[in-house]
Amino acid sequence: MAEDILRPLAVVVGAVLVTLFVGRVADRTVRTIAERHPEAPLWRLLRRCRTPLRLVLCTALLRTGLGSAGLAGEYQEPAGRLLNLVLVGACAWLAARVATAVVEAGYARYAAGERDPARTRRVRTQVTLIRRIVTAVICVVALAAMLLTIPGMRAAGTSVLASAGLIGVVAGVAAQSTLANVFAGLQIAFGDMVRIGDTVVVGGEWGTVEEITLTYLVVTTWDERRITMPVSYFTGRPFENWSRGNPRMTGTVFLHLDHSAPLDLMRERLHQIVKDAPEWDGRAWSLVVTDTTPSTLLVRALVTARDADDIWTLRCLVRERLVEWLRREHPYALPRINTAAAPGAQDAPDRRQTPPASDDIGPGPGPA
């Protein structure tokens, strides 16, 4: 009786000890290589694989030592199947972690040597979708392998692997919108339409692309809201991408001013404001009158910046500084409602009709 307990316990303890020892040695080795080669991010990323590696090693040792554990016949077969399932799942987990590490290491080395932010965001978007596709394929293969380890489910496992075409046709009929989003996600990733980090305007909302998956896209607005949209939206409708090609932008500030506004002094003040602003990229600035009304002038100040965030900050700064300067130095230039007569109105001729005097009226008709 004691032997029936000690033998399985010895197998479990031995497997755990060997796993801890080998896992620690492997982790130290990878960490040492990562410290000696900091320019290679692969070794640092491979340290994320230590948990699935230990699980694979421990499960494999338990499966190998199952025959020596001396379990009763009614327990040995279910334990073997359970260990097979855990081993397949652990191997899939390890493969997904290794693939992710390889893909991210390749992207990190590319981003370190690339100077164009637009190309870096494009590659980042493609790498993210490739990683998700590889993970999905590993999960499907692992599921089919798990089914193949169960005698009653081997036919289903074979169908998963061998009937991909039929399953694809059925899925295409049953989930057309989902597949459309999947293909739209691939088109976005490799067609360079939208990238992670791009500044876009969708549905009247301005924000930054935070995440792109195979089926949906997340846009973070300026007030930290998240808008989740199907990726097919970006392949079937027009939208604004302010970071496409070059993120540089031109912004305008409109001011309604009195007709007596000192435009030349305003141009000098605007030039001084943009020169002192770190957001201005030095490309262009101008101040012109774009329209006039009976009571005001519509003045447009034009400025440029490196990206959407800087142009927003610069527009607010120009508007604030110009209004403050006008209020302090030239208050007469601010729009106002005139309630007094205009200068020189008293010198204008009186054009009102003057009634005739009484002696100018001729005699009326006499008595009959």
Number of C-alpha atoms within 10 A of each C-alpha: 5 6 10 12 12 13 15 19 13 14 21 18 13 16 21 19 13 15 21 15 13 15 19 14 12 16 17 13 13 19 17 13 14 19 12 10 13 11 12 16 18 22 21 18 19 20 20 16 18 17 14 19 22 22 21 22 22 22 25 20 19 24 21 15 17 19 13 13 21 17 16 9 8 8 10 15 13 11 15 17 16 16 19 19 21 17 21 21 21 22 20 22 22 21 19 22 22 18 17 24 22 18 16 19 19 15 18 18 14 14 17 10 9 12 10 11 15 20 15 20 18 21 19 21 22 21 18 20 19 17 18 15 15 15 18 13 13 19 17 15 16 20 18 21 20 21 19 18 17 16 9 10 14 16 13 15 21 14 14 20 15 11 12 11 11 12 14 13 11 12 13 14 11 11 12 12 13 17 18 17 20 19 16 22 26 20 18 23 25 15 13 18 14 26 29 23 21 22 25 24 18 18 9 9 12 19 23 24 21 17 16 24 19 24 19 18 22 20 26 20 18 12 8 10 11 16 17 13 15 21 25 22 15 19 17 9 8 10 14 14 18 18 20 16 12 12 16 17 18 17 16 18 16 16 17 19 21 21 18 13 20 14 15 11 11 17 16 12 17 21 17 11 16 21 13 9 14 11 21 22 18 14 11 13 17 14 20 15 14 11 11 14 10 7 13 19 20 16 19 17 22 18 26 24 24 17 19 23 13 18 22 16 14 24 23 11 16 22 16 11 14 17 17 13 13 18 13 10 10 15 14 16 20 17 17 11 7 8 6 6 8 8 7 7 8 9 7 7 7 8 6 6 6 7 6 8 7 7 7 7 8 7 7 6 6 5 4 3
